[in-house]
Amino acid sequence: MVEKMLKFVSLGRAMPGKRPPEDRARDFHEIYAEFAAEKAAEQASRCSQCGVPFCQQHCPLSNNIPDWLKLTAEGRLQEAHELSQATNNFPEICGRICPQDRLCEGNCVIEQSGHGTVTIGAIEKYINDTAWEQGWVKPLAPTRTRAGSIGIIGAGPAGLACAEELRKKGYSVTVYDRHDRAGGLLTYGIPGFKLEKDVVMRRVKRLEDGGIAFKLNFEVGRDATLADIRASHDAVFVATGVYKPREIDAPGVGLRAIVPALEFLTASNKTGFGDTITDGEKLNAAGKNVAVIGGGDTAMDCVRTALRQGAKSVTCLYRRDRENMPGSLREVTNAEEEGVDFQWLTLPKGFLGDAAVEGVRISRMRLGLPDATGRKSPEEIKGADYTLQADLVIKALGFDPEPLPELFKEPTLGVSKWGTLRVKPSTMMTNIEGVFAGGDIVRGASLVVWAVRDGRDAATAIHTYLENKAAQPQAAE
Ligand code: FAD
């Protein structure tokens, strides 16, 4: 038999084609094309099938990557899909938006030996998009019914993965979310050019069709307390994410048209769904000089959204340099190609304007000595300030948890010094009996793949908790 694998010695790394910048920067469609079948098989055949699969070890879901690459190389796509979905509730979503360069692909053995990584993410997307097209993604159908009822607060990837796993086991599951659509940041944070929304919505529909109840426009804290939700269910999973935007402390920051990143991105995603937005004009970059402050992935999503809305100019202000920014270099490159002006080593020291912002006063920075974490600290260059004209400023400095004990009217709910929910790692339970938590609200701002992992682990922990409870002798009346 002809050996199908180990082709990295003769075959170079190739990604699916990227749409040209001038074309893709005019719409919100994804920028990468799909692999053709032969190309996916060819690229999968580059895997060296090394004995210790570092790709799998560095995947938070321990995806069985070497095996599904081999099945793809052999043309056994349906089996590849089955293996891929066995460890991941949203494989075609992770294929699109995981930072593979930091996880599986970054640790690929042939990457380490200088041959260029196997393009794992693009192949994962190809396998699972094909599965949807071919009807291999099966409906969610529990094989038995169990008595327990579980309430899940938050319909992001953590909440949805937990809901699916518990429903599969036969529990009755209700998901509460304050938004009008499920999906969390998959729906209203991440823009369509990274993740088209029908990809998320078909997953949500599958869960609804599988009997999971969604109570949308339902905010815990406003429409019910945590105690109310706990009283209605046998167990509760809190997966509310982190939404308190970090602020800039500079004069003029209260001027009109200085907006938080997520308000801007949510409005853009809602517009994409065809919704009418209150404050639509304020949150639209069309015809404006836009300044985005921050250097993470949220900032990259904002600059590229502003370009697509038809901004006159888009500038990204970041206090460190390109090498030291937290965002994925892949996304920075995409933004650069699309025409974003990056002004590295800059810090806003004030905002100018009467009622609405008209400009940003900027300090130039240089990188000083490394701090305790080893990162070089930016320090101001005196007398080198300048002004950037801007009539929309977007603050993308990261997120902290909202004060959940206060919001949920549950003052005893245990939180860390950062405000994230405290859970016992082995059980994922908070200090309130039967209330579990996971995803960003426990980890702080993290990644979709970690949220899925937490959702799956929480489902196992909740199942164990309910089984143990059922096995306990009932207290005498
Ligand atoms: P979320 O996705 O935040 O979902 C929480 C849900 O809880 C939301 O739907 C919210 O409405 C709901 N909720 C909150 N409070 C309440 C309440 N009181 N009552 C009812 N419902 C409530 N990660 C990647 O891996 N790749 C990326 O490319 C990427 N891009 C990103 C881009 C942006 C702009 C942002 C902000 C984040 C990005 N991330 C990315 C991070 C990723 O989206 C998160 O780590 C992940 O979504 C966390 O999942 P979660 O389920 O914990 O929370």
Boltz pocket constraint, residues with backbone or C-beta under 6 A from the ligand:
constraints:
  - pocket:
      binder: B
      contacts: [[A, 97], [A, 98], [A, 99], [A, 153], [A, 154], [A, 155], [A, 156], [A, 157], [A, 158], [A, 159], [A, 176], [A, 177], [A, 178], [A, 179], [A, 181], [A, 182], [A, 183], [A, 184], [A, 185], [A, 186], [A, 189], [A, 190], [A, 194], [A, 218], [A, 219], [A, 220], [A, 221], [A, 239], [A, 240], [A, 241], [A, 242], [A, 265], [A, 297], [A, 298], [A, 301], [A, 438], [A, 439], [A, 440], [A, 441], [A, 444], [A, 445], [A, 446], [A, 447], [A, 448], [A, 449], [A, 451]]
      max_distance: 6.0
